[in-house]
Amino acid sequence: MKGNVLENAWLVNFDPPRAERGAVRIEGGIIAARGDGILAETDDEAVDCEGAVILPGLVNGHTHLYSALAVGMPAPAEQPRNFHEILKYVWWRLDRALDEQSIAMSARIGALEAVRCGTTTLIDHHASPNCIVASLDIVEEALREVGVRGVLCYETTDRNGRTGRAAGLEENERYLNRCVERSHDVAARFGGLVGAHAAFTLDEESLESLAAMAGRFNVGVHIHVAEDPCDEAICRREYGRSLIERLAEQGIVRPDTVFAHGTHLDTAAVSMVNDVGSTMAHNPRSNMNNAVGYAPVKAFQCPVMLGTDGIGGDMFAEARAAWLKSRDAATTVAPADVLRMVAESARRASRSLGVRLGELEVGACADVVVTDYRPATPMSSKNVAGHVLFGLDSRHVRSVMVGGKWIMRDRVLETCDEAAIRASSVHVAKAMWAKMESIH
């Protein structure tokens, strides 16, 4: 079988931080060999990496692809004064403007941006209240067109009435059934979670339904938690108990659940999440953009992964922001802790997809990022974090492989006509923005 050998490279892993010179051999979509002295076989394609760094494909642990066409959109007529109003005046207007065309285009553009940043898997949280049925299929097809992997869910909420809630639940269940039907695929590109907006937009019946679905499919719930104090305040006012107590009582606090943000969880809530081992998705740039504060990442003993919350797909930029924000907050987060968050995103996606991601190791999926970053200072396993946080960034991404297939080579997309997609997206975005103007 013809394979690929990426030779003369720095092989970098994140957790534990590891860097060594050598090569990897890829066959059948899997890393078949790695290390020094790996030689190309007769039918292999040998690629000289010229002493540059190669990395496992990065994973965005929490994103909203539907926001990809928001860049440059007109400001709302009424200036938001707090986070809740940011949702009402901006994002809840945008998601209601989405239709089949704009859902697909948002996912394509989000995927293209991700690939150019070396991100090969997206854990996405989708919402399109006026186009719910089969919306996850639309997202999946767009990601497949570009060539990346996805872990998808639909954002169930009560804010659009019982009919909207029922449609959201049905879309999650329909897509999860589809994932079960193809679970035999050893090179799985797509998986699902049960999607939920946030507890303050969900009543007890809704939370119970979400937890029951997660139990039936043996998957986690992907939900925003304590992104802003309003989540906690509304739960206490409307339901007479804390946010985390509500979620725990309804069975949402599970080891396989993904809690996005966790910015305003108190000590008792952090302790409960740590005891259960749910995964926290840390989104530092979004938290700063929305002025909601800094998540207590050092207090989390549970897995903590890194996401962008829809601010693009650049995990190098997110990792650097995570480090700089930790310094600004005077925490004891170490550089290796940030790399561990990057690695945790890959581990969480691996569990959903049933494959090994995020490793340049034998048996792992051949999701590989070839950079043109040639270290100008000594590099070793001891200082990988310094090179990742202060040297490497998305401008160094040269070629990207997913499952042993090149999807970008020498900065040119191999899977789709990027120029045509970007030209078309301008018109789709204009139409979507115009629809937003009529939504109040």
C-alpha positions in Angstrom: 0.0 0.0 0.0 1.3 3.4 -0.9 2.1 5.6 2.0 3.6 8.9 2.9 6.8 9.6 4.8 7.3 13.0 6.3 11.0 13.2 6.9 13.6 15.6 8.2 11.2 17.1 10.7 10.8 18.1 14.3 8.1 15.8 15.7 6.1 17.7 18.4 3.5 16.4 20.8 1.7 18.4 23.5 1.0 16.2 26.5 3.5 15.4 27.7 5.5 18.0 25.8 7.8 16.2 23.5 10.1 17.2 20.6 12.5 15.1 18.7 14.0 15.0 15.2 12.9 12.2 12.9 10.2 11.1 10.5 6.7 9.6 10.4 5.4 7.0 8.0 1.7 7.2 7.2 -0.3 4.3 5.7 -4.0 3.6 5.5 -4.8 6.9 7.2 -2.8 5.9 10.3 0.7 6.7 11.6 2.5 3.4 11.0 6.0 4.4 12.2 7.8 7.3 13.8 11.3 8.2 14.9 14.8 8.4 13.6 15.8 6.3 10.6 12.3 5.8 9.1 12.8 5.2 5.4 10.4 5.5 2.5 9.3 2.3 0.9 9.2 1.8 -2.8 5.7 3.2 -3.5 5.8 5.8 -0.7 5.8 9.6 -1.3 8.6 11.1 0.6 8.2 14.7 1.8 11.2 16.6 3.0 10.0 18.9 5.8 13.4 20.7 5.7 13.9 20.7 9.5 10.5 22.3 10.2 8.0 21.3 13.0 5.2 18.9 12.3 2.3 18.6 14.8 -0.8 16.5 15.3 -3.9 18.2 13.9 -5.4 20.6 16.4 -8.9 20.4 17.9 -11.2 23.2 18.7 -13.0 22.1 21.9 -15.9 24.5 21.7 -17.0 26.6 18.7 -20.0 28.0 17.0 -19.5 27.7 13.2 -22.8 29.5 12.6 -21.0 32.7 13.6 -18.4 32.5 10.8 -20.2 35.1 8.7 -20.5 37.6 11.6 -17.1 39.2 10.8 -17.8 42.9 10.0 -21.6 42.7 10.4 -23.5 45.9 11.3 -23.7 46.7 15.0 -27.2 46.2 16.6 -29.5 49.2 16.7 -29.5 49.1 20.4 -26.1 48.9 22.2 -25.9 45.9 24.5 -25.2 46.9 28.1 -24.4 43.4 29.5 -23.9 39.8 28.4 -27.6 38.9 28.3 -28.2 41.8 26.0 -25.3 40.7 23.8 -27.1 37.4 23.3 -30.5 39.1 22.7 -29.4 41.9 20.4 -26.6 40.1 18.5 -26.4 36.3 18.6 -30.1 35.4 19.0 -30.8 37.7 16.0 -28.1 36.1 14.0 -29.1 32.5 14.6 -32.7 33.3 13.7 -31.6 34.7 10.4 -29.8 31.4 9.4 -31.3 29.3 6.6 -29.9 26.3 4.7 -27.7 28.4 2.5 -26.1 30.5 5.3 -25.7 27.4 7.6 -23.8 25.6 4.9 -21.7 28.7 4.0 -20.9 29.5 7.7 -19.7 25.9 8.2 -17.6 26.0 5.0 -15.9 29.3 5.9 -15.4 28.2 9.5 -13.8 25.0 8.3 -11.6 26.8 5.8 -10.4 29.2 8.5 -9.7 26.2 10.8 -7.6 24.3 8.2 -5.5 27.4 7.5 -4.7 27.4 11.3 -3.9 23.7 11.5 -7.2 22.8 13.2 -8.5 19.5 11.8 -11.4 18.7 14.2 -14.2 21.0 15.4 -16.5 20.3 18.4 -19.3 22.5 17.3 -22.4 23.9 19.0 -25.0 24.8 16.4 -28.2 26.9 16.5 -30.6 28.0 13.7 -34.1 28.3 15.3 -35.9 28.9 11.9 -34.1 26.1 10.2 -33.6 23.2 12.6 -34.6 20.0 10.8 -31.5 18.4 9.2 -29.3 21.4 10.1 -26.6 19.2 11.5 -26.5 17.3 8.2 -25.9 20.6 6.5 -23.1 21.4 8.8 -21.6 17.9 8.4 -21.7 18.0 4.6 -19.9 21.4 4.6 -17.2 20.1 6.9 -16.9 17.0 4.8 -16.5 19.2 1.7 -13.5 20.9 3.2 -12.1 17.7 4.7 -12.2 18.2 8.5 -13.7 16.2 11.3 -16.6 17.3 13.5 -18.4 16.5 16.8 -21.8 18.1 16.3 -24.9 19.0 18.4 -27.9 21.2 18.2 -28.5 23.9 20.8 -31.8 23.0 22.5 -33.5 25.9 24.2 -36.9 27.0 25.5 -36.5 30.6 24.3 -38.3 29.8 21.1 -41.3 28.0 22.7 -42.2 24.4 23.2 -42.3 23.8 19.4 -38.7 25.1 19.1 -37.6 23.0 22.0 -39.1 19.9 20.6 -37.5 20.5 17.2 -34.1 21.0 18.9 -34.4 17.7 20.8 -35.6 15.9 17.7 -32.6 17.2 15.7 -30.1 16.0 18.3 -31.8 12.6 18.4 -32.0 12.2 14.7 -28.3 13.1 14.2 -27.2 10.8 17.1 -29.1 7.9 15.5 -27.3 8.6 12.3 -24.0 8.5 14.1 -25.0 5.1 15.7 -25.8 3.7 12.2 -22.2 4.3 11.0 -20.4 3.6 14.3 -18.6 0.7 12.7 -16.5 3.2 10.7 -13.0 2.9 12.1 -11.9 6.2 10.5 -14.9 8.1 11.8 -15.0 11.8 10.8 -18.2 12.7 12.6 -19.8 12.2 16.0 -22.5 13.8 18.2 -23.3 15.1 21.6 -26.6 16.3 23.0 -26.7 20.1 22.6 -28.2 22.6 25.0 -27.9 26.4 25.2 -27.7 27.2 28.9 -29.7 26.3 32.0 -31.2 29.8 32.3 -33.1 29.2 29.0 -34.2 25.6 29.9 -36.9 24.5 32.3 -36.8 21.3 34.3 -38.6 19.2 31.7 -36.1 20.3 29.1 -33.1 19.4 31.2 -34.6 16.0 32.1 -35.2 15.3 28.4 -31.6 16.3 27.5 -30.2 14.0 30.3 -32.4 11.1 29.2 -31.2 11.4 25.6 -27.6 11.5 26.8 -28.2 8.3 28.7 -29.8 6.6 25.8 -27.0 7.3 23.5 -24.2 7.1 26.1 -22.9 10.5 25.1 -22.4 13.8 27.0 -24.4 17.0 27.0 -22.6 20.0 25.4 -23.9 23.1 27.3 -22.9 26.6 28.3 -22.4 26.8 32.0 -21.9 30.0 34.1 -20.5 32.0 31.2 -22.0 35.1 32.9 -23.4 35.6 36.4 -26.9 35.8 34.8 -26.9 32.0 34.4 -26.6 31.5 38.1 -28.8 34.5 39.1 -31.8 33.4 36.9 -31.5 29.8 38.1 -31.7 30.9 41.7 -34.5 33.3 41.1 -36.7 31.0 38.9 -35.9 27.6 40.4 -34.7 28.4 44.0 -31.4 26.6 43.8 -28.0 27.0 42.2 -27.1 26.4 38.6 -24.9 23.4 39.3 -27.5 21.9 41.7 -30.1 22.1 39.0 -27.9 20.4 36.4 -26.8 17.7 38.9 -30.4 16.9 39.9 -31.4 16.5 36.3 -28.5 14.3 35.5 -26.6 16.7 33.3 -23.4 16.7 35.4 -21.9 13.5 33.9 -18.3 12.4 33.2 -18.9 12.7 29.4 -20.5 16.1 29.5 -18.9 19.2 28.1 -19.4 22.4 30.1 -18.4 25.5 28.1 -16.9 28.4 29.9 -17.5 27.8 33.7 -16.4 31.4 34.2 -18.6 32.0 37.3 -18.8 28.7 39.1 -18.3 29.1 42.8 -16.1 26.8 45.0 -18.9 24.3 45.7 -19.7 24.0 42.0 -16.1 23.6 41.0 -15.7 20.9 43.6 -18.8 19.0 42.2 -17.5 19.2 38.6 -14.1 18.0 39.7 -15.6 15.1 41.6 -17.7 14.0 38.6 -14.9 14.7 36.0 -16.9 16.6 33.4 -14.8 18.4 30.8 -14.6 22.2 30.9 -14.1 24.1 27.7 -12.0 27.2 28.4 -12.6 30.1 25.9 -10.3 33.0 27.0 -10.6 35.2 23.9 -14.4 35.0 23.9 -14.6 35.6 27.6 -12.5 38.8 27.2 -14.5 39.9 24.2 -17.8 39.6 26.2 -16.2 41.0 29.3 -17.5 38.1 31.4 -14.3 37.5 33.4 -11.7 34.8 33.8 -12.5 31.1 34.3 -10.9 29.6 37.4 -9.0 27.1 35.3 -6.4 26.4 38.0 -9.1 25.2 40.4 -10.4 22.7 37.9 -9.0 19.2 38.5 -11.3 17.8 35.9 -10.2 17.8 32.2 -9.9 21.3 30.8 -9.8 21.8 27.0 -9.4 24.8 24.9 -12.0 26.3 22.5 -12.7 29.5 20.7 -16.5 29.9 21.2 -16.8 30.9 17.6 -13.9 33.4 17.4 -12.4 31.6 14.5 -10.5 28.4 14.5 -7.0 29.5 15.5 -5.9 27.3 18.4 -2.4 28.8 18.4 -3.9 32.2 19.1 -6.3 30.7 21.7 -3.4 29.0 23.5 -1.4 32.2 23.6 -4.4 34.1 24.9 -4.9 31.4 27.6 -1.3 31.8 28.7 -1.3 35.6 28.6 -4.7 35.9 30.4 -3.4 33.5 33.1 -0.4 35.8 33.6 -2.7 38.9 33.7 -4.8 37.2 36.3 -1.7 36.3 38.4 -2.5 32.6 38.5 -0.1 29.8 38.8 -1.0 28.2 35.4 2.1 26.9 33.8 2.9 26.8 30.1 2.6 23.0 30.1 -0.9 23.4 31.5 -1.9 25.3 28.4 -0.5 22.6 26.2 -2.4 20.1 28.2 -5.6 22.0 27.4 -4.8 21.7 23.7 -4.2 18.0 24.1 -7.4 17.6 26.1 -9.5 18.9 23.2 -8.1 16.1 21.1 -8.7 13.5 23.8 -12.4 14.7 24.1 -12.9 14.5 20.4 -11.2 11.1 20.3 -13.8 9.7 22.8 -16.7 11.0 20.7 -15.3 9.7 17.4 -13.7 6.4 18.6 -10.3 7.2 17.1 -7.0 8.5 18.4 -6.4 12.1 17.6 -3.8 14.7 18.8 -0.8 12.4 18.8 2.1 11.8 16.5 2.3 8.2 17.6 2.0 4.8 16.0 -1.6 3.8 15.7 -3.0 7.4 15.9 -5.0 8.9 13.1 -2.8 10.6 10.5 -4.1 14.1 11.2 -0.9 16.0 10.7 0.1 19.7 10.4 3.3 20.5 8.5 4.6 23.9 9.3 7.5 26.0 7.9 8.6 26.8 11.5 12.3 26.1 11.7 13.4 26.7 15.3 15.9 29.6 15.4 16.8 28.6 19.0 17.5 25.2 20.6 14.4 23.1 20.8 13.8 20.1 23.1 11.1 18.4 25.0 11.9 20.8 27.9 11.0 24.0 26.0 8.3 22.9 23.6 5.8 25.1 25.4 8.0 28.2 24.8 8.2 27.5 21.1 4.4 26.8 20.8 3.4 29.9 22.8 5.9 32.4 21.5 7.3 31.1 18.2 4.8 28.9 16.4 1.5 30.4 15.2 -1.0 29.9 12.4 1.1 31.8 9.8 3.5 28.9 9.9 0.9 26.3 8.8 2.0 25.0 5.4 0.2 21.8 4.7 -2.5 19.8 6.5 -3.4 16.1 6.3 -6.6 14.5 7.7 -6.8 10.7 7.9 -3.7 10.4 5.7 -5.2 12.6 3.0 -3.8 16.0 2.1 -6.5 18.6 2.4 -4.2 21.6 2.1 -0.8 21.4 0.5 1.7 24.3 0.3 -1.2 26.6 1.5 -3.5 25.5 -1.4 -6.8 23.7 -0.5 -6.9 20.3 -2.3 -10.5 19.4 -1.4 -12.5 22.4 -2.7 -12.4 25.7 -4.6 -11.6 28.0 -1.8 -11.7 31.2 -3.9 -15.1 30.4 -5.3 -16.5 29.6 -1.8 -15.1 32.9 -0.4 -16.5 34.9 -3.3 -19.9 33.3 -2.8 -19.8 33.8 0.9 -19.8 37.6 0.5 -23.3 37.5 -1.1 -24.6 34.9 1.4 -23.4 37.1 4.3 -25.0 40.2 2.8 -28.4 38.4 2.6 -28.1 37.1 6.1 -27.2 40.5 7.5 -30.3 42.0 5.7 -32.5 39.3 7.3 -31.1 40.2 10.7 -32.1 43.9 10.2 -35.8 42.8 10.2 -35.5 40.6 13.3 -36.2 42.3 16.7 
